[in-house]
Amino acid sequence: MGGRKIDRLDSLRGSTTDTLSEETFGPLSNVRFAVFALGSSAYPNFCAFGKYIDNILGELGGERLMKMATGDEICGQEQAFRKWAPEVFKIACETFCLDPEETLSDAAFALQSELSENTVRYAPVAEYESLDRALSKFHNKKSMECSVKRNPINLHCEMNGTERSTILVEIMAEGIDYEPGDHVGIFPANRKEIVDGIIERLTGVNDPDEVLQLQVLKEKQTQN
């Protein structure tokens, strides 16, 4: 009987210690993070979601590697990210005791290299996957080619003064398994006349249907 009371007391002590530890350090005390928030200064509450994520991670005990940075869609978003990425990568390498030399040089090259005739080329591909498999792998979601039954209809086109747009699209989805509540993303094919117009302006292209691979030249630094 006495032993049971002692075990119960130890159990309560452990629970109290765990609770105090979680309240003191937070459930994300072992997480290191840095946030690059995206937004547009054309709208109110610029980068509000990114700021929320940055705040909540900090409040939950996460350690901030860098002060939150922002990227403005209409004012140098890409340039701001290219400046921020190598800095946070270097700090992350130092934080996790990684060798920054080779790792950082590869990352910096990927972010700062410019594409030109001397750094890129097209090469024929002997074997390639179907479009559905390639898109599925790229987006990490199942992709299938379907046909549209009829032209899409804007269900709000007859409502005066409304800015809402709800498009009704009917597709032939034979062989696709889905359940109520599933969502679908639609990637419309380019119109044939637009594609043909672009092909007519290309030079040095013998077969416009040939599958090519874009290869990028990467410089590798070797240790002496």
CNS distance restraints for C-alpha pairs under 8 A (distance, minus, plus):
assign (resid   1 and name CA) (resid   5 and name CA) 6.59 0.50 0.50
assign (resid   2 and name CA) (resid   6 and name CA) 6.42 0.50 0.50
assign (resid   3 and name CA) (resid   7 and name CA) 6.21 0.50 0.50
assign (resid   4 and name CA) (resid   8 and name CA) 6.08 0.50 0.50
assign (resid   5 and name CA) (resid   9 and name CA) 6.11 0.50 0.50
assign (resid   6 and name CA) (resid  10 and name CA) 6.18 0.50 0.50
assign (resid   7 and name CA) (resid  11 and name CA) 6.14 0.50 0.50
assign (resid   8 and name CA) (resid  12 and name CA) 6.27 0.50 0.50
assign (resid   9 and name CA) (resid  13 and name CA) 6.18 0.50 0.50
assign (resid  10 and name CA) (resid  14 and name CA) 6.14 0.50 0.50
assign (resid  11 and name CA) (resid  15 and name CA) 6.27 0.50 0.50
assign (resid  12 and name CA) (resid  16 and name CA) 6.19 0.50 0.50
assign (resid  13 and name CA) (resid  17 and name CA) 6.15 0.50 0.50
assign (resid  14 and name CA) (resid  18 and name CA) 6.14 0.50 0.50
assign (resid  15 and name CA) (resid  19 and name CA) 6.18 0.50 0.50
assign (resid  16 and name CA) (resid  20 and name CA) 6.17 0.50 0.50
assign (resid  17 and name CA) (resid  21 and name CA) 6.01 0.50 0.50
assign (resid  18 and name CA) (resid  22 and name CA) 6.16 0.50 0.50
assign (resid  19 and name CA) (resid  23 and name CA) 6.15 0.50 0.50
assign (resid  20 and name CA) (resid  24 and name CA) 5.92 0.50 0.50
assign (resid  21 and name CA) (resid  25 and name CA) 5.99 0.50 0.50
assign (resid  21 and name CA) (resid  26 and name CA) 7.55 0.50 0.50
assign (resid  22 and name CA) (resid  26 and name CA) 4.83 0.50 0.50
assign (resid  22 and name CA) (resid  27 and name CA) 5.80 0.50 0.50
assign (resid  23 and name CA) (resid  27 and name CA) 7.97 0.50 0.50
assign (resid  25 and name CA) (resid  29 and name CA) 5.56 0.50 0.50
assign (resid  25 and name CA) (resid  60 and name CA) 8.00 0.50 0.50
assign (resid  25 and name CA) (resid  61 and name CA) 5.64 0.50 0.50
assign (resid  26 and name CA) (resid  59 and name CA) 7.62 0.50 0.50
assign (resid  26 and name CA) (resid  60 and name CA) 4.93 0.50 0.50
assign (resid  26 and name CA) (resid  61 and name CA) 4.29 0.50 0.50
assign (resid  26 and name CA) (resid  62 and name CA) 7.59 0.50 0.50
assign (resid  27 and name CA) (resid  60 and name CA) 5.93 0.50 0.50
assign (resid  27 and name CA) (resid  61 and name CA) 6.34 0.50 0.50
assign (resid  28 and name CA) (resid  57 and name CA) 7.42 0.50 0.50
assign (resid  28 and name CA) (resid  60 and name CA) 5.52 0.50 0.50
assign (resid  28 and name CA) (resid  61 and name CA) 4.92 0.50 0.50
assign (resid  28 and name CA) (resid  62 and name CA) 4.96 0.50 0.50
assign (resid  29 and name CA) (resid  60 and name CA) 7.25 0.50 0.50
assign (resid  29 and name CA) (resid  61 and name CA) 4.46 0.50 0.50
assign (resid  29 and name CA) (resid  62 and name CA) 4.94 0.50 0.50
assign (resid  29 and name CA) (resid  63 and name CA) 6.92 0.50 0.50
assign (resid  30 and name CA) (resid  61 and name CA) 7.89 0.50 0.50
assign (resid  30 and name CA) (resid  62 and name CA) 6.64 0.50 0.50
assign (resid  30 and name CA) (resid  63 and name CA) 7.72 0.50 0.50
assign (resid  31 and name CA) (resid  61 and name CA) 7.79 0.50 0.50
assign (resid  31 and name CA) (resid  62 and name CA) 4.97 0.50 0.50
assign (resid  31 and name CA) (resid  63 and name CA) 6.23 0.50 0.50
assign (resid  32 and name CA) (resid  62 and name CA) 5.75 0.50 0.50
assign (resid  32 and name CA) (resid  63 and name CA) 4.76 0.50 0.50
assign (resid  32 and name CA) (resid  64 and name CA) 5.97 0.50 0.50
assign (resid  32 and name CA) (resid  65 and name CA) 6.36 0.50 0.50
assign (resid  33 and name CA) (resid  57 and name CA) 7.89 0.50 0.50
assign (resid  33 and name CA) (resid  62 and name CA) 6.86 0.50 0.50
assign (resid  33 and name CA) (resid  63 and name CA) 6.27 0.50 0.50
assign (resid  33 and name CA) (resid  64 and name CA) 5.21 0.50 0.50
assign (resid  33 and name CA) (resid  65 and name CA) 5.74 0.50 0.50
assign (resid  33 and name CA) (resid  66 and name CA) 7.83 0.50 0.50
assign (resid  34 and name CA) (resid  54 and name CA) 7.66 0.50 0.50
assign (resid  34 and name CA) (resid  64 and name CA) 5.83 0.50 0.50
assign (resid  34 and name CA) (resid  65 and name CA) 5.51 0.50 0.50
assign (resid  34 and name CA) (resid  66 and name CA) 5.56 0.50 0.50
assign (resid  34 and name CA) (resid  67 and name CA) 7.15 0.50 0.50
assign (resid  34 and name CA) (resid  68 and name CA) 6.47 0.50 0.50
assign (resid  34 and name CA) (resid  88 and name CA) 7.30 0.50 0.50
assign (resid  35 and name CA) (resid  50 and name CA) 6.97 0.50 0.50
assign (resid  35 and name CA) (resid  53 and name CA) 7.77 0.50 0.50
assign (resid  35 and name CA) (resid  54 and name CA) 6.10 0.50 0.50
assign (resid  35 and name CA) (resid  66 and name CA) 7.88 0.50 0.50
assign (resid  35 and name CA) (resid  67 and name CA) 7.79 0.50 0.50
assign (resid  35 and name CA) (resid  68 and name CA) 5.16 0.50 0.50
assign (resid  35 and name CA) (resid  69 and name CA) 6.53 0.50 0.50
assign (resid  36 and name CA) (resid  50 and name CA) 7.13 0.50 0.50
assign (resid  36 and name CA) (resid  68 and name CA) 5.98 0.50 0.50
assign (resid  36 and name CA) (resid  69 and name CA) 4.85 0.50 0.50
assign (resid  36 and name CA) (resid  70 and name CA) 5.50 0.50 0.50
assign (resid  36 and name CA) (resid  71 and name CA) 7.14 0.50 0.50
assign (resid  36 and name CA) (resid  81 and name CA) 7.56 0.50 0.50
assign (resid  36 and name CA) (resid  84 and name CA) 8.00 0.50 0.50
assign (resid  37 and name CA) (resid  47 and name CA) 5.73 0.50 0.50
assign (resid  37 and name CA) (resid  49 and name CA) 7.55 0.50 0.50
assign (resid  37 and name CA) (resid  50 and name CA) 4.43 0.50 0.50
assign (resid  37 and name CA) (resid  51 and name CA) 6.95 0.50 0.50
assign (resid  37 and name CA) (resid  68 and name CA) 7.26 0.50 0.50
assign (resid  37 and name CA) (resid  69 and name CA) 6.20 0.50 0.50
assign (resid  37 and name CA) (resid  70 and name CA) 4.67 0.50 0.50
assign (resid  37 and name CA) (resid  71 and name CA) 6.15 0.50 0.50
assign (resid  38 and name CA) (resid  47 and name CA) 5.64 0.50 0.50
assign (resid  38 and name CA) (resid  50 and name CA) 6.80 0.50 0.50
assign (resid  38 and name CA) (resid  70 and name CA) 5.90 0.50 0.50
assign (resid  38 and name CA) (resid  71 and name CA) 4.94 0.50 0.50
assign (resid  38 and name CA) (resid  72 and name CA) 6.39 0.50 0.50
assign (resid  38 and name CA) (resid  73 and name CA) 7.21 0.50 0.50
assign (resid  38 and name CA) (resid  77 and name CA) 7.83 0.50 0.50
assign (resid  39 and name CA) (resid  46 and name CA) 5.76 0.50 0.50
assign (resid  39 and name CA) (resid  47 and name CA) 4.60 0.50 0.50
assign (resid  39 and name CA) (resid  48 and name CA) 7.90 0.50 0.50
assign (resid  39 and name CA) (resid  70 and name CA) 7.56 0.50 0.50
assign (resid  39 and name CA) (resid  71 and name CA) 6.33 0.50 0.50
assign (resid  39 and name CA) (resid  72 and name CA) 5.41 0.50 0.50
assign (resid  39 and name CA) (resid  73 and name CA) 5.94 0.50 0.50
assign (resid  40 and name CA) (resid  46 and name CA) 6.15 0.50 0.50
assign (resid  40 and name CA) (resid  47 and name CA) 7.22 0.50 0.50
assign (resid  40 and name CA) (resid  71 and name CA) 7.92 0.50 0.50
assign (resid  40 and name CA) (resid  72 and name CA) 5.02 0.50 0.50
assign (resid  40 and name CA) (resid  73 and name CA) 4.90 0.50 0.50
assign (resid  40 and name CA) (resid  74 and name CA) 6.25 0.50 0.50
assign (resid  41 and name CA) (resid  46 and name CA) 5.66 0.50 0.50
assign (resid  41 and name CA) (resid  72 and name CA) 6.28 0.50 0.50
assign (resid  41 and name CA) (resid  73 and name CA) 7.53 0.50 0.50
assign (resid  41 and name CA) (resid  74 and name CA) 7.21 0.50 0.50
assign (resid  42 and name CA) (resid  74 and name CA) 7.77 0.50 0.50
assign (resid  47 and name CA) (resid  51 and name CA) 6.26 0.50 0.50
assign (resid  47 and name CA) (resid  70 and name CA) 7.07 0.50 0.50
assign (resid  48 and name CA) (resid  52 and name CA) 6.17 0.50 0.50
assign (resid  49 and name CA) (resid  53 and name CA) 6.24 0.50 0.50
assign (resid  50 and name CA) (resid  54 and name CA) 6.16 0.50 0.50
assign (resid  51 and name CA) (resid  55 and name CA) 6.11 0.50 0.50
assign (resid  51 and name CA) (resid  68 and name CA) 7.65 0.50 0.50
assign (resid  52 and name CA) (resid  56 and name CA) 6.05 0.50 0.50
assign (resid  53 and name CA) (resid  57 and name CA) 6.07 0.50 0.50
assign (resid  54 and name CA) (resid  58 and name CA) 6.36 0.50 0.50
assign (resid  54 and name CA) (resid  68 and name CA) 6.92 0.50 0.50
assign (resid  55 and name CA) (resid  59 and name CA) 6.11 0.50 0.50
assign (resid  56 and name CA) (resid  60 and name CA) 6.12 0.50 0.50
assign (resid  57 and name CA) (resid  61 and name CA) 6.65 0.50 0.50
assign (resid  57 and name CA) (resid  62 and name CA) 5.40 0.50 0.50
assign (resid  58 and name CA) (resid  62 and name CA) 4.91 0.50 0.50
assign (resid  58 and name CA) (resid  63 and name CA) 6.54 0.50 0.50
assign (resid  58 and name CA) (resid  64 and name CA) 6.85 0.50 0.50
assign (resid  65 and name CA) (resid  88 and name CA) 7.41 0.50 0.50
assign (resid  65 and name CA) (resid  91 and name CA) 7.02 0.50 0.50
assign (resid  65 and name CA) (resid  92 and name CA) 7.36 0.50 0.50
assign (resid  66 and name CA) (resid  88 and name CA) 6.92 0.50 0.50
assign (resid  69 and name CA) (resid  84 and name CA) 7.42 0.50 0.50
assign (resid  70 and name CA) (resid  77 and name CA) 7.91 0.50 0.50
assign (resid  70 and name CA) (resid  80 and name CA) 7.50 0.50 0.50
assign (resid  71 and name CA) (resid  75 and name CA) 7.82 0.50 0.50
assign (resid  71 and name CA) (resid  76 and name CA) 7.08 0.50 0.50
assign (resid  71 and name CA) (resid  77 and name CA) 4.30 0.50 0.50
assign (resid  71 and name CA) (resid  78 and name CA) 7.29 0.50 0.50
assign (resid  71 and name CA) (resid  80 and name CA) 5.96 0.50 0.50
assign (resid  71 and name CA) (resid  81 and name CA) 6.75 0.50 0.50
assign (resid  72 and name CA) (resid  76 and name CA) 6.25 0.50 0.50
assign (resid  72 and name CA) (resid  77 and name CA) 4.75 0.50 0.50
assign (resid  73 and name CA) (resid  77 and name CA) 5.25 0.50 0.50
assign (resid  76 and name CA) (resid  80 and name CA) 6.13 0.50 0.50
assign (resid  77 and name CA) (resid  81 and name CA) 6.35 0.50 0.50
assign (resid  78 and name CA) (resid  82 and name CA) 6.18 0.50 0.50
assign (resid  79 and name CA) (resid  83 and name CA) 6.30 0.50 0.50
assign (resid  80 and name CA) (resid  84 and name CA) 6.19 0.50 0.50
assign (resid  81 and name CA) (resid  85 and name CA) 5.84 0.50 0.50
assign (resid  82 and name CA) (resid  86 and name CA) 7.11 0.50 0.50
assign (resid  82 and name CA) (resid 111 and name CA) 6.04 0.50 0.50
assign (resid  82 and name CA) (resid 112 and name CA) 6.99 0.50 0.50
assign (resid  83 and name CA) (resid  87 and name CA) 7.05 0.50 0.50
assign (resid  84 and name CA) (resid  88 and name CA) 6.25 0.50 0.50
assign (resid  85 and name CA) (resid  89 and name CA) 6.01 0.50 0.50
assign (resid  85 and name CA) (resid 111 and name CA) 7.96 0.50 0.50
assign (resid  86 and name CA) (resid  90 and name CA) 6.11 0.50 0.50
assign (resid  86 and name CA) (resid 104 and name CA) 7.28 0.50 0.50
assign (resid  86 and name CA) (resid 107 and name CA) 7.18 0.50 0.50
assign (resid  86 and name CA) (resid 108 and name CA) 5.96 0.50 0.50
assign (resid  87 and name CA) (resid  91 and name CA) 6.38 0.50 0.50
assign (resid  88 and name CA) (resid  92 and name CA) 6.03 0.50 0.50
assign (resid  89 and name CA) (resid  93 and name CA) 6.22 0.50 0.50
assign (resid  89 and name CA) (resid 104 and name CA) 7.03 0.50 0.50
assign (resid  90 and name CA) (resid  94 and name CA) 6.36 0.50 0.50
assign (resid  90 and name CA) (resid 100 and name CA) 6.41 0.50 0.50
assign (resid  90 and name CA) (resid 104 and name CA) 6.69 0.50 0.50
assign (resid  91 and name CA) (resid  95 and name CA) 6.07 0.50 0.50
assign (resid  92 and name CA) (resid  96 and name CA) 6.11 0.50 0.50
assign (resid  93 and name CA) (resid  97 and name CA) 5.78 0.50 0.50
assign (resid  93 and name CA) (resid  98 and name CA) 4.70 0.50 0.50
assign (resid  93 and name CA) (resid  99 and name CA) 6.64 0.50 0.50
assign (resid  93 and name CA) (resid 100 and name CA) 5.70 0.50 0.50
assign (resid  94 and name CA) (resid  98 and name CA) 6.19 0.50 0.50
assign (resid  94 and name CA) (resid  99 and name CA) 7.87 0.50 0.50
assign (resid  94 and name CA) (resid 100 and name CA) 7.41 0.50 0.50
assign (resid  99 and name CA) (resid 103 and name CA) 6.93 0.50 0.50
assign (resid 100 and name CA) (resid 104 and name CA) 5.05 0.50 0.50
assign (resid 100 and name CA) (resid 105 and name CA) 7.76 0.50 0.50
assign (resid 101 and name CA) (resid 105 and name CA) 6.07 0.50 0.50
assign (resid 102 and name CA) (resid 106 and name CA) 6.40 0.50 0.50
assign (resid 102 and name CA) (resid 221 and name CA) 7.33 0.50 0.50
assign (resid 103 and name CA) (resid 107 and name CA) 6.43 0.50 0.50
assign (resid 104 and name CA) (resid 108 and name CA) 5.90 0.50 0.50
assign (resid 105 and name CA) (resid 109 and name CA) 6.02 0.50 0.50
assign (resid 106 and name CA) (resid 110 and name CA) 6.30 0.50 0.50
assign (resid 106 and name CA) (resid 220 and name CA) 7.84 0.50 0.50
assign (resid 107 and name CA) (resid 111 and name CA) 6.33 0.50 0.50
assign (resid 108 and name CA) (resid 112 and name CA) 5.87 0.50 0.50
assign (resid 108 and name CA) (resid 113 and name CA) 7.96 0.50 0.50
assign (resid 109 and name CA) (resid 113 and name CA) 5.28 0.50 0.50
assign (resid 109 and name CA) (resid 218 and name CA) 7.76 0.50 0.50
assign (resid 114 and name CA) (resid 119 and name CA) 7.94 0.50 0.50
assign (resid 115 and name CA) (resid 119 and name CA) 5.91 0.50 0.50
assign (resid 115 and name CA) (resid 120 and name CA) 6.44 0.50 0.50
assign (resid 115 and name CA) (resid 216 and name CA) 7.98 0.50 0.50
assign (resid 116 and name CA) (resid 120 and name CA) 6.18 0.50 0.50
assign (resid 117 and name CA) (resid 121 and name CA) 7.13 0.50 0.50
assign (resid 119 and name CA) (resid 216 and name CA) 5.80 0.50 0.50
assign (resid 119 and name CA) (resid 217 and name CA) 4.91 0.50 0.50
assign (resid 119 and name CA) (resid 218 and name CA) 7.89 0.50 0.50
assign (resid 120 and name CA) (resid 214 and name CA) 6.92 0.50 0.50
assign (resid 120 and name CA) (resid 215 and name CA) 5.60 0.50 0.50
assign (resid 120 and name CA) (resid 216 and name CA) 4.57 0.50 0.50
assign (resid 120 and name CA) (resid 217 and name CA) 6.02 0.50 0.50
assign (resid 121 and name CA) (resid 214 and name CA) 5.94 0.50 0.50
assign (resid 121 and name CA) (resid 215 and name CA) 5.41 0.50 0.50
assign (resid 121 and name CA) (resid 216 and name CA) 6.78 0.50 0.50
assign (resid 122 and name CA) (resid 212 and name CA) 5.96 0.50 0.50
assign (resid 122 and name CA) (resid 213 and name CA) 5.51 0.50 0.50
assign (resid 122 and name CA) (resid 214 and name CA) 4.82 0.50 0.50
assign (resid 122 and name CA) (resid 215 and name CA) 6.15 0.50 0.50
assign (resid 123 and name CA) (resid 212 and name CA) 5.45 0.50 0.50
assign (resid 123 and name CA) (resid 213 and name CA) 5.21 0.50 0.50
assign (resid 123 and name CA) (resid 214 and name CA) 6.63 0.50 0.50
assign (resid 123 and name CA) (resid 215 and name CA) 7.12 0.50 0.50
assign (resid 124 and name CA) (resid 210 and name CA) 7.50 0.50 0.50
assign (resid 124 and name CA) (resid 211 and name CA) 6.34 0.50 0.50
assign (resid 124 and name CA) (resid 212 and name CA) 4.63 0.50 0.50
assign (resid 124 and name CA) (resid 213 and name CA) 6.24 0.50 0.50
assign (resid 125 and name CA) (resid 211 and name CA) 5.98 0.50 0.50
assign (resid 125 and name CA) (resid 212 and name CA) 5.57 0.50 0.50
assign (resid 125 and name CA) (resid 213 and name CA) 6.31 0.50 0.50
assign (resid 128 and name CA) (resid 211 and name CA) 7.91 0.50 0.50
assign (resid 129 and name CA) (resid 133 and name CA) 6.17 0.50 0.50
assign (resid 129 and name CA) (resid 134 and name CA) 5.95 0.50 0.50
assign (resid 130 and name CA) (resid 134 and name CA) 6.13 0.50 0.50
assign (resid 131 and name CA) (resid 135 and name CA) 6.04 0.50 0.50
assign (resid 132 and name CA) (resid 136 and name CA) 6.05 0.50 0.50
assign (resid 132 and name CA) (resid 143 and name CA) 5.37 0.50 0.50
assign (resid 132 and name CA) (resid 144 and name CA) 5.42 0.50 0.50
assign (resid 132 and name CA) (resid 145 and name CA) 6.66 0.50 0.50
assign (resid 133 and name CA) (resid 137 and name CA) 6.13 0.50 0.50
assign (resid 133 and name CA) (resid 143 and name CA) 7.07 0.50 0.50
assign (resid 134 and name CA) (resid 138 and name CA) 6.14 0.50 0.50
assign (resid 135 and name CA) (resid 139 and name CA) 6.02 0.50 0.50
assign (resid 135 and name CA) (resid 140 and name CA) 7.95 0.50 0.50
assign (resid 135 and name CA) (resid 141 and name CA) 7.98 0.50 0.50
assign (resid 135 and name CA) (resid 142 and name CA) 8.00 0.50 0.50
assign (resid 135 and name CA) (resid 143 and name CA) 6.17 0.50 0.50
assign (resid 136 and name CA) (resid 140 and name CA) 5.41 0.50 0.50
assign (resid 136 and name CA) (resid 141 and name CA) 5.00 0.50 0.50
assign (resid 136 and name CA) (resid 142 and name CA) 4.90 0.50 0.50
assign (resid 136 and name CA) (resid 143 and name CA) 4.94 0.50 0.50
assign (resid 137 and name CA) (resid 141 and name CA) 7.00 0.50 0.50
assign (resid 146 and name CA) (resid 171 and name CA) 6.59 0.50 0.50
assign (resid 146 and name CA) (resid 172 and name CA) 6.00 0.50 0.50
assign (resid 146 and name CA) (resid 173 and name CA) 6.19 0.50 0.50
assign (resid 147 and name CA) (resid 171 and name CA) 5.71 0.50 0.50
assign (resid 147 and name CA) (resid 172 and name CA) 5.53 0.50 0.50
assign (resid 147 and name CA) (resid 173 and name CA) 7.83 0.50 0.50
assign (resid 148 and name CA) (resid 169 and name CA) 7.33 0.50 0.50
assign (resid 148 and name CA) (resid 170 and name CA) 5.94 0.50 0.50
assign (resid 148 and name CA) (resid 171 and name CA) 4.33 0.50 0.50
assign (resid 148 and name CA) (resid 172 and name CA) 6.21 0.50 0.50
assign (resid 149 and name CA) (resid 170 and name CA) 5.59 0.50 0.50
assign (resid 149 and name CA) (resid 171 and name CA) 5.29 0.50 0.50
assign (resid 149 and name CA) (resid 172 and name CA) 6.30 0.50 0.50
assign (resid 150 and name CA) (resid 169 and name CA) 7.75 0.50 0.50
assign (resid 150 and name CA) (resid 170 and name CA) 6.62 0.50 0.50
assign (resid 150 and name CA) (resid 171 and name CA) 7.91 0.50 0.50
assign (resid 151 and name CA) (resid 169 and name CA) 7.43 0.50 0.50
assign (resid 152 and name CA) (resid 167 and name CA) 6.36 0.50 0.50
assign (resid 152 and name CA) (resid 168 and name CA) 5.54 0.50 0.50
assign (resid 152 and name CA) (resid 169 and name CA) 4.85 0.50 0.50
assign (resid 152 and name CA) (resid 170 and name CA) 7.22 0.50 0.50
assign (resid 153 and name CA) (resid 167 and name CA) 5.51 0.50 0.50
assign (resid 153 and name CA) (resid 168 and name CA) 5.07 0.50 0.50
assign (resid 153 and name CA) (resid 169 and name CA) 6.84 0.50 0.50
assign (resid 154 and name CA) (resid 165 and name CA) 6.44 0.50 0.50
assign (resid 154 and name CA) (resid 166 and name CA) 5.67 0.50 0.50
assign (resid 154 and name CA) (resid 167 and name CA) 4.53 0.50 0.50
assign (resid 154 and name CA) (resid 168 and name CA) 6.32 0.50 0.50
assign (resid 155 and name CA) (resid 165 and name CA) 7.15 0.50 0.50
assign (resid 155 and name CA) (resid 166 and name CA) 5.53 0.50 0.50
assign (resid 155 and name CA) (resid 167 and name CA) 6.06 0.50 0.50
assign (resid 155 and name CA) (resid 168 and name CA) 6.80 0.50 0.50
assign (resid 156 and name CA) (resid 162 and name CA) 7.50 0.50 0.50
assign (resid 156 and name CA) (resid 164 and name CA) 6.67 0.50 0.50
assign (resid 156 and name CA) (resid 165 and name CA) 5.88 0.50 0.50
assign (resid 156 and name CA) (resid 166 and name CA) 6.34 0.50 0.50
assign (resid 157 and name CA) (resid 165 and name CA) 7.64 0.50 0.50
assign (resid 178 and name CA) (resid 182 and name CA) 6.48 0.50 0.50
assign (resid 190 and name CA) (resid 194 and name CA) 7.09 0.50 0.50
assign (resid 190 and name CA) (resid 195 and name CA) 6.81 0.50 0.50
assign (resid 191 and name CA) (resid 195 and name CA) 6.48 0.50 0.50
assign (resid 192 and name CA) (resid 196 and name CA) 6.06 0.50 0.50
assign (resid 193 and name CA) (resid 197 and name CA) 6.03 0.50 0.50
assign (resid 194 and name CA) (resid 198 and name CA) 6.38 0.50 0.50
assign (resid 195 and name CA) (resid 199 and name CA) 6.25 0.50 0.50
assign (resid 196 and name CA) (resid 200 and name CA) 6.23 0.50 0.50
assign (resid 197 and name CA) (resid 201 and name CA) 6.86 0.50 0.50
assign (resid 198 and name CA) (resid 202 and name CA) 6.71 0.50 0.50
assign (resid 199 and name CA) (resid 208 and name CA) 7.04 0.50 0.50
